[in-house]
């Protein structure tokens, strides 16, 4: 069906809405019937429970469970249909394949909609193969990969719409700049939706990343504001759609930097019609593997310590443990343990002799097993040989004695003792220092996790079929080595090497590829978050290679100097009042360097500003409105407006401070205010 005019498009929209409404009514009727059936079945079971035998009870319970599952599926379907009623589609292409020359109108929306009466797909899901042409091609020759092969043809028409509350606000047609026109309008709005879905404005390079099915490990290096996290989540939504028969949301895991970030992204996949994805922090993972028996400094505490005091020995320890060479040395030590810490000796079981050479041979034959797991295997081999050659059955007591004896041949020490021995073996004992008597520095946590996996073994997370790792720059080679061994699944790894909050332990795609040599790296150079003026300002702080700022203009950032802290706070309050008088903006982040600075400023502002919130690394949720926080905590988040206080040279003067200042300023979408007393930070000498 061809609708050449906007009037015809509006008529067609109303006709589809009627079909959707009819489907909703039918769905509601079926839900009511199922609800009544479920109620009747439960009442029947309750009233006849004494008269029914076990088999009949099980049959009724099975029926109740089946009805409930079908009912939930229908509820989910109804919710998707209800959303389509508000905005059925955002795009359309007319396509003619080379094989049949028929003109097919393809309307593209958040979800597909199949009209059972017409037996046709009225709306195509944005993730469907045919929908990819909308993102990848303009008018002219085009193709898409169907399940049965590549389909070549021609895009004859291309349109983009904005439909809200069932009303078509506008339509753009056959323009090379369709995406940019709508994108500009969408980016100019307030950030009142958490990581709002981007399906209507996906760019060609983003679409390639989202639909990548072949890469076993895909690394996404994206500049600040490039939308890499949103793209990665849309990629997960695509994979769930594409492999829906073999992949569920429960089989995906997100490694997130903190609970605030996890909450911030939590609504993205539900908005796209998918269930929430399980998430886990690296510290939570470490605790799980170490059985919650090891106390350690958190990553946030490590960063706080570095910001508060530049301890050169502390920095040296972090740097070495964040190097690839460190991981190599740890592997050499593990080899040393395997080769030197097991000394086989003869065993007598009653009058049966087991020679040491046999035990040593068995030890070496199981070199692929962690040392601790070899004892049971050697015990089993001894038992089988005695049974075969001596016709003697080992009893439980004798079996336990054999295992205990074999275990005693290994120079057994605890995990912590092994780690201490490693530093002695390396002849660098000064590089191992605890925060407190029983508390490890953060840089020592994952080396111990790695040692445990190698020496004791650990069951892999086989139920996880895809791992998403965000803020890749904040993880070290040893952490990636741990993730590689625990998660033998496909991975999407994303981040920005310019946004590290700890430059002494940061990673880039090249470092990560040494752990995942089969990985593929893609780059996102265009920033969509901030206005052109804010982007240029942040590039003066830290230059990103090949950075492209989108041409969305706004006011230049304010950079104001004050005679006193009191005057600076008065101006911050004035900026807050200006924000509150601007209803289109929903979020204002006051971003400090350290937790202590944020806490002190929050206490002062709370006396004057009602409903102000403090977000720390211990917070579990993202708050809208006015929030005081730190750059480390809100990395990956964005605000309509940002205030960066205390931007003087005393507060921001080290390479680590530079990273914090860059992260803080790049959170701003529409307005950026920077304030300071005394001398401005050396990183803010502005250049035109």
C-alpha positions in Angstrom: 0.0 0.0 0.0 1.5 3.4 -1.1 0.6 6.5 0.9 2.3 9.4 -1.0 0.9 12.2 1.1 1.0 13.1 4.8 -2.8 13.2 4.7 -2.9 9.6 3.5 -0.4 8.7 6.2 -2.6 10.1 8.9 -5.6 8.2 7.5 -3.5 5.0 7.4 -2.3 5.6 11.0 -5.9 5.8 12.2 -6.8 2.6 10.4 -3.9 0.8 12.1 -4.8 2.2 15.5 -8.3 0.8 15.0 -6.8 -2.6 14.3 -4.6 -2.4 17.3 -7.5 -1.3 19.5 -9.5 -4.3 18.3 -6.6 -6.6 19.1 -6.4 -5.1 22.6 -10.0 -5.8 23.2 -9.7 -9.4 22.0 -6.6 -9.8 24.2 -8.4 -8.3 27.2 -11.3 -10.7 26.7 -8.9 -13.7 26.5 -7.1 -12.4 29.7 -10.4 -12.2 31.5 -11.3 -15.7 30.4 -7.9 -17.0 31.5 -8.2 -15.2 34.9 -11.6 -16.8 35.5 -10.3 -20.2 34.4 -7.4 -19.8 36.8 -9.7 -18.8 39.6 -12.0 -21.8 38.9 -9.1 -24.2 38.8 -7.7 -23.0 42.2 -11.2 -23.2 43.8 -11.7 -26.7 42.4 -8.4 -27.8 43.8 -9.1 -26.3 47.2 -12.7 -27.7 47.4 -11.7 -31.2 46.3 -8.3 -31.6 47.7 -9.4 -34.3 50.1 -11.3 -36.3 47.4 -8.5 -36.3 44.8 -5.6 -38.7 44.6 -2.1 -37.5 44.1 -2.1 -37.9 40.3 -5.2 -35.8 39.9 -3.9 -33.1 42.2 -0.7 -32.9 40.2 -2.7 -32.7 36.9 -4.7 -29.8 38.3 -1.6 -28.0 39.6 0.1 -28.4 36.2 -3.0 -26.9 34.6 -2.9 -24.0 37.0 0.7 -23.4 36.3 0.2 -23.6 32.5 -2.7 -21.1 32.6 -0.6 -18.7 34.7 2.4 -18.9 32.3 0.2 -18.3 29.2 -1.6 -15.5 31.0 1.7 -13.8 31.8 2.8 -14.1 28.2 -0.4 -12.6 27.1 0.0 -9.7 29.6 3.5 -9.0 28.2 2.1 -9.1 24.7 -0.7 -6.7 25.7 1.8 -4.3 27.2 3.7 -4.2 24.0 0.6 -3.6 21.9 -0.5 -0.8 24.3 2.9 0.9 23.7 2.4 0.6 19.9 -0.9 2.4 20.3 1.0 5.4 21.6 3.7 5.3 18.9 3.1 2.5 16.3 6.1 3.3 14.1 8.9 5.9 13.5 10.0 5.0 10.1 9.1 3.5 6.7 10.8 2.3 3.7 9.4 1.1 0.4 11.5 -1.8 -1.0 11.4 -3.6 -4.3 13.4 -6.9 -4.5 15.2 -7.7 -7.7 13.5 -11.1 -7.7 9.8 -10.2 -7.8 9.8 -6.4 -8.4 6.9 -6.0 -6.0 6.8 -2.8 -4.0 6.6 -3.5 -0.3 5.9 -0.8 2.3 7.7 -1.6 5.5 6.6 0.4 8.6 9.2 0.1 11.4 8.5 0.4 15.1 9.7 -0.6 18.5 7.9 -3.9 18.2 6.3 -6.0 15.4 2.6 -6.2 15.0 0.9 -9.0 13.1 -2.7 -8.6 11.9 -4.2 -12.1 12.1 -7.2 -11.2 10.0 -5.1 -9.9 7.1 -2.4 -12.5 7.8 0.3 -9.8 7.4 2.9 -8.0 9.4 1.7 -4.4 9.6 4.6 -3.2 11.7 8.1 -4.6 11.6 10.3 -4.7 14.7 13.4 -2.4 14.4 15.6 -5.5 15.0 14.1 -7.5 12.1 16.5 -8.2 9.2 14.5 -6.1 6.7 14.5 -3.1 9.0 18.2 -2.9 8.8 17.9 -1.1 5.4 16.2 1.8 7.1 19.5 2.5 9.0 22.0 1.5 6.4 20.7 2.8 3.1 19.3 5.9 1.4 17.2 5.7 -1.8 18.7 3.4 -4.4 20.3 0.0 -4.4 20.0 -1.9 -1.0 20.0 -5.3 0.5 19.3 -7.2 3.7 20.3 -10.6 5.1 17.2 -12.8 5.4 17.2 -16.1 7.2 17.3 -17.9 3.8 19.9 -15.6 2.2 20.8 -12.1 1.0 17.9 -10.1 -0.6 19.0 -7.5 -3.2 16.7 -4.7 -4.4 16.0 -1.0 -4.3 14.8 1.4 -1.6 12.1 3.5 -3.4 10.9 5.6 -0.6 12.1 6.5 2.9 10.2 8.4 5.6 10.7 9.2 9.3 7.9 10.2 11.7 7.3 11.5 15.1 4.1 9.9 16.5 3.1 10.6 20.1 0.0 9.7 21.9 -1.3 8.3 18.7 -0.9 11.6 16.8 1.5 12.2 14.0 3.4 15.4 14.8 5.4 15.5 11.6 6.8 13.4 8.7 10.1 13.8 6.8 10.6 12.3 3.4 13.4 11.1 1.1 16.1 13.3 2.7 19.8 12.3 3.1 19.6 14.2 6.5 16.4 12.6 7.9 18.3 11.1 10.8 20.2 14.2 11.6 17.1 16.4 11.5 15.2 14.2 14.0 18.4 13.5 16.0 18.9 17.3 16.5 15.4 17.6 17.9 15.7 14.6 20.2 19.1 15.7 21.5 17.8 19.2 22.4 15.3 17.7 24.9 15.8 17.2 28.6 17.4 14.0 29.8 14.3 13.0 31.8 14.3 9.4 30.5 17.0 7.0 31.7 19.1 6.1 28.7 16.1 6.7 26.5 15.8 4.3 23.6 17.5 5.5 20.4 15.8 3.2 17.8 14.4 6.2 15.8 17.8 7.9 15.5 20.3 5.0 15.2 23.1 6.0 12.9 24.7 3.7 10.3 27.9 3.0 12.3 25.9 2.4 15.5 23.6 0.0 13.6 26.6 -2.1 12.5 27.7 -2.5 16.1 24.2 -3.3 17.3 23.6 -6.0 14.6 27.1 -7.6 14.9 26.5 -11.3 15.3 29.9 -12.7 14.4 32.4 -11.2 16.9 33.1 -13.5 19.9 34.4 -10.5 21.8 33.5 -7.0 20.6 35.3 -4.0 22.1 33.6 -0.6 21.7 35.9 2.4 22.2 33.6 5.4 22.3 34.3 9.0 23.1 32.4 10.7 25.9 28.8 11.2 24.9 28.9 8.8 21.9 26.1 6.7 23.4 28.1 3.6 23.7 26.3 2.2 26.7 22.9 2.8 25.1 24.2 1.2 21.9 25.5 -1.8 23.8 22.1 -2.3 25.5 20.3 -2.0 22.2 22.8 -4.6 20.9 21.7 -6.9 23.8 18.1 -6.3 22.8 18.9 -7.2 19.2 20.7 -10.4 20.2 17.7 -11.4 22.4 15.4 -10.9 19.4 17.7 -12.5 16.9 18.5 -15.6 19.0 15.3 -15.7 21.0 15.1 -19.5 20.7 18.5 -20.0 22.4 19.1 -16.8 24.4 17.1 -15.3 27.3 17.6 -12.2 29.4 18.6 -14.5 32.4 21.5 -15.8 30.4 23.1 -12.3 30.0 25.1 -10.6 32.7 26.2 -7.0 32.9 29.3 -6.1 34.8 28.5 -2.6 36.0 30.7 0.0 37.9 28.3 0.7 40.7 24.7 0.4 41.8 23.9 4.0 40.8 24.9 3.2 37.2 23.0 -0.1 37.3 19.8 1.7 38.4 20.4 4.4 35.7 20.3 1.8 32.9 17.7 -0.5 34.4 14.8 0.7 32.4 16.4 0.5 28.9 15.7 -3.1 28.1 12.1 -3.1 29.6 11.4 -0.1 27.3 12.5 -2.2 24.4 10.2 -5.0 25.4 12.9 -7.2 27.1 13.2 -8.3 30.7 15.7 -6.8 33.0 19.2 -8.1 32.7 21.1 -9.4 35.8 24.0 -7.2 36.8 27.0 -7.7 39.1 29.9 -5.5 40.2 33.5 -6.7 40.1 33.8 -6.5 43.9 30.6 -8.6 44.3 32.2 -11.2 41.9 35.4 -11.2 43.9 33.5 -11.8 47.2 31.6 -14.7 45.6 34.8 -16.4 44.5 36.7 -15.8 47.7 33.7 -17.0 49.7 33.4 -13.6 51.5 36.4 -14.6 53.5 38.8 -11.8 52.4 38.5 -8.2 53.5 39.6 -5.7 50.9 39.6 -2.1 49.9 37.0 -1.2 47.3 37.8 0.5 44.0 36.1 3.6 45.2 38.2 3.7 48.3 41.3 3.2 46.2 40.4 6.2 44.0 39.6 8.3 47.1 43.0 7.4 48.6 44.8 8.5 45.4 42.8 11.7 45.2 43.5 12.7 48.8 47.2 11.9 48.8 49.7 11.1 46.0 51.6 8.3 47.7 54.3 7.3 45.3 54.8 3.8 46.7 51.1 3.2 46.6 51.0 4.3 42.9 54.0 2.1 42.2 52.2 -0.9 43.6 49.1 -0.2 41.6 51.0 0.4 38.4 52.9 -2.9 38.6 49.8 -5.0 39.4 48.0 -3.3 36.5 50.6 -4.3 34.0 50.6 -7.3 31.6 54.0 -8.3 32.9 52.6 -8.8 36.3 50.1 -11.4 35.0 53.0 -13.1 33.2 55.0 -13.3 36.4 51.9 -14.7 38.3 51.6 -17.4 35.7 55.3 -18.3 36.0 54.8 -18.6 39.8 51.9 -20.9 39.3 54.1 -23.1 37.0 56.8 -23.0 39.7 54.2 -24.2 42.3 53.1 -27.1 39.9 56.7 -28.2 39.3 58.2 -27.8 42.7 55.6 -28.0 45.5 54.5 -31.7 45.0 57.0 -34.3 46.3 55.6 -37.8 45.8 56.5 -40.6 48.3 55.7 -44.3 48.6 52.4 -45.4 50.1 51.5 -48.8 51.8 47.9 -49.8 51.9 47.8 -52.8 54.2 50.4 -54.9 52.4 50.0 -53.2 49.0 52.8 -51.0 47.9 52.2 -47.8 45.8 55.5 -46.5 44.5 56.3 -42.8 44.4 57.1 -42.8 40.7 53.5 -43.8 40.0 52.1 -41.0 42.1 54.4 -38.5 40.5 53.5 -39.7 37.1 49.8 -39.3 37.9 50.4 -35.8 39.2 52.1 -34.7 36.0 49.5 -36.3 33.8 46.8 -34.1 35.3 48.7 -30.9 34.6 45.6 -29.4 33.0 43.8 -29.7 36.4 44.3 -27.2 39.2 46.7 -28.7 41.8 44.0 -29.0 44.5 41.8 -31.0 42.2 44.5 -33.5 41.3 44.4 -35.2 44.7 41.0 -36.8 44.2 42.0 -37.9 40.7 45.3 -39.5 41.9 43.4 -41.2 44.7 40.9 -42.6 42.2 43.8 -43.9 40.0 45.5 -45.6 43.0 42.2 -47.2 43.9 41.5 -48.5 40.4 45.0 -49.9 40.0 44.8 -51.8 43.3 41.5 -53.2 42.2 42.8 -54.3 38.8 46.2 -55.7 39.9 45.6 -56.8 43.5 41.9 -57.7 43.2 41.3 -55.7 46.4 38.4 -53.3 47.1 39.4 -50.1 48.9 37.0 -49.2 51.7 35.9 -45.6 52.6 38.4 -45.3 55.5 41.3 -46.4 53.3 40.2 -44.1 50.5 40.2 -41.1 52.8 43.6 -42.1 54.2 45.1 -42.3 50.6 43.7 -38.9 49.7 45.0 -37.4 53.0 48.4 -38.9 52.3 48.5 -37.7 48.7 47.4 -34.2 49.7 50.2 -34.1 52.3 52.7 -34.5 49.5 51.8 -31.0 48.3 53.5 -28.1 50.1 50.0 -26.9 51.0 49.5 -23.4 52.2 46.5 -21.1 52.3 45.6 -18.8 49.4 46.9 -15.8 51.3 50.2 -17.6 52.1 50.6 -18.5 48.5 50.2 -14.8 47.5 52.8 -13.8 50.1 55.1 -16.5 48.8 54.6 -15.2 45.3 56.1 -11.8 46.2 59.0 -13.5 48.0 59.6 -15.7 44.9 59.5 -12.6 42.8 61.9 -10.9 45.1 59.7 -7.9 45.4 58.1 -8.1 48.9 57.8 -4.3 49.2 55.1 -4.4 46.5 52.7 -6.2 48.8 51.3 -4.1 51.6 48.0 -4.3 53.3 45.7 -1.4 54.1 45.2 -2.7 57.5 46.3 -5.9 59.2 43.7 -8.1 57.5 42.5 -5.8 54.7 44.0 -6.0 51.2 44.6 -3.1 48.9 42.2 -3.3 45.9 45.0 -4.0 43.5 45.7 -7.3 45.4 42.2 -8.6 45.2 42.0 -10.0 41.7 45.5 -11.5 41.7 44.3 -13.6 44.7 41.1 -14.4 42.7 43.3 -15.5 39.8 45.5 -17.6 42.1 42.5 -19.3 43.5 41.1 -20.2 40.1 44.5 -21.5 38.9 45.4 -23.4 42.1 42.0 -24.6 43.4 39.8 -24.3 40.4 36.4 -22.6 40.1 33.3 -23.6 38.2 32.7 -21.3 35.2 29.5 -19.3 34.8 28.2 -21.6 32.0 24.7 -20.3 32.3 25.9 -16.9 31.2 25.8 -16.8 27.4 26.7 -13.2 26.9 28.7 -10.9 29.1 28.5 -7.1 28.9 31.4 -5.2 30.5 31.0 -1.4 30.8 33.7 1.2 31.7 36.4 -1.1 30.3 39.1 1.4 31.0 38.8 0.8 34.7 39.8 -2.9 34.7 43.3 -4.3 34.6 44.7 -7.2 32.6 44.5 -9.5 35.6 40.8 -8.7 36.0 40.2 -9.4 32.3 42.1 -12.7 32.7 39.7 -13.6 35.6 36.7 -12.7 33.5 38.1 -14.7 30.5 38.3 -17.9 32.7 35.0 -17.5 34.5 32.9 -16.5 31.5 33.8 -18.6 28.4 31.0 -16.9 26.5 30.6 -14.1 23.9 31.4 -10.6 25.3 30.7 -7.0 24.6 33.3 -4.7 26.2 32.9 -0.9 26.1 34.3 2.2 27.5 36.6 5.2 26.8 40.3 5.2 27.5 40.1 8.9 28.1 37.7 8.6 31.0 39.7 6.5 33.4 39.3 7.6 37.0 42.6 5.9 37.9 45.2 6.5 35.2 47.6 4.2 37.1 45.5 1.1 36.4 43.6 1.9 33.2 43.3 -0.2 30.1 42.7 0.6 26.5 41.6 -1.7 23.6 45.2 -2.7 22.8 45.8 -4.0 26.3 42.4 -5.8 26.4 43.2 -7.5 23.1 46.2 -9.1 24.6 43.9 -11.0 26.9 41.2 -11.6 24.1 43.3 -12.0 21.0 40.2 -13.0 19.0 38.5 -9.7 19.8 37.4 -7.0 17.3 37.5 -3.3 18.1 35.1 -0.7 16.8 35.4 3.1 17.4 32.7 5.7 18.0 34.1 9.2 17.4 31.0 11.3 17.3 29.7 12.8 20.6 25.9 13.4 20.8 25.5 14.3 24.5 26.8 17.8 24.9 26.3 21.0 22.8 29.0 21.9 20.4 30.2 24.6 22.8 30.5 22.2 25.8 32.3 19.6 23.7 34.9 22.1 22.5 35.4 23.2 26.1 36.0 19.6 27.3 38.4 18.9 24.4 40.6 21.7 25.8 40.9 19.7 29.0 41.6 16.3 27.4 41.9 15.9 23.7 40.3 12.7 22.3 41.7 11.4 19.1 39.3 11.8 16.1 36.6 13.4 18.3 33.7 14.8 16.4 31.2 17.1 18.2 27.7 17.2 16.8 26.6 20.6 15.5 24.0 21.3 18.2 24.6 24.7 19.6 24.0 26.3 23.0 25.4 28.7 25.4 29.2 28.7 26.1 30.2 27.2 29.5 30.4 29.7 32.4 33.8 29.9 34.1 33.6 32.2 37.0 36.1 33.2 39.7 35.2 34.2 43.2 36.9 36.0 46.1 35.7 33.5 48.7 34.1 30.1 49.1 31.0 31.8 50.5 30.6 33.9 47.3 31.1 30.7 45.2 28.4 28.9 47.1 26.0 31.9 46.6 26.5 31.6 42.9 25.9 27.8 43.0 22.6 28.5 44.7 21.8 31.1 42.0 22.5 28.5 39.3 20.3 26.0 41.1 17.4 28.6 41.2 17.9 29.3 37.5 17.7 25.5 36.8 14.5 25.2 38.9 12.9 28.0 36.8 13.6 26.1 33.6 11.0 23.4 33.5 12.3 21.6 30.4 15.5 20.6 32.3 15.0 17.8 34.8 18.5 17.1 36.2 21.3 19.2 37.6 24.6 17.5 38.8 26.9 19.4 41.1 30.1 17.3 40.5 33.0 17.4 43.0 36.4 15.8 42.9 36.3 13.8 46.2 33.6 12.3 48.4 34.6 14.5 51.3 34.2 17.6 49.1 30.8 16.4 47.9 29.7 15.7 51.5 30.8 19.1 52.8 29.2 21.0 49.9 26.0 19.0 50.2 25.7 19.9 53.9 26.1 23.6 53.1 23.7 23.6 50.2 21.0 21.5 52.0 20.4 24.4 54.3 19.3 26.6 51.4 18.1 24.1 48.8 15.2 21.8 49.5 15.0 18.4 47.9 18.7 18.3 47.1 20.3 14.8 47.0 23.7 13.3 47.7 24.9 10.4 45.5 27.9 8.5 46.6 29.5 5.2 45.6 27.4 3.5 48.3 24.1 4.8 46.8 21.9 2.3 45.1 19.7 4.6 43.0 20.0 7.5 40.6 18.1 10.6 41.6 16.7 13.3 39.3 16.5 16.9 40.3 19.5 18.5 42.0 22.2 16.1 43.1 25.7 16.6 44.6 28.1 13.8 43.7 31.6 13.0 42.5 33.0 12.4 39.0 33.9 8.8 39.9 30.3 8.0 41.0 28.5 9.5 37.9 30.8 8.2 35.2 28.6 7.0 32.4 25.6 9.2 33.5 24.4 12.5 32.1 22.6 15.6 33.3 20.8 18.5 31.6 23.0 20.9 33.5 26.3 20.4 35.4 28.1 22.6 38.0 31.8 21.9 38.6 32.8 23.7 41.8 36.3 24.3 43.3 38.0 24.1 39.9 41.1 25.8 41.2 44.7 24.8 40.5 45.2 23.4 44.0 42.2 21.0 43.6 42.8 20.0 40.0 46.5 19.7 39.3 47.6 16.1 38.8 47.0 13.8 35.8 44.4 12.0 37.9 42.7 15.3 38.7 42.7 16.0 35.0 40.7 12.9 34.3 38.2 13.7 37.0 37.7 17.2 35.7 37.2 15.8 32.1 34.6 13.3 33.3 32.8 15.9 35.4 32.5 18.4 32.5 31.5 15.8 29.9 28.4 14.9 31.9 26.6 18.1 30.8 24.1 18.0 28.0 22.9 21.6 27.7 24.6 23.9 30.3 27.9 23.8 32.1 28.9 26.1 34.9 32.5 26.0 36.4 33.4 28.0 39.5 36.6 28.5 41.5 38.5 30.7 43.9 42.1 31.9 43.7 43.9 30.5 40.6 42.1 28.5 37.9 43.1 24.9 37.3 46.0 24.5 34.8 43.7 22.3 32.7 41.2 25.1 32.2 43.4 27.6 30.4 40.8 28.1 27.6 41.8 28.1 24.0 39.5 29.2 21.2 
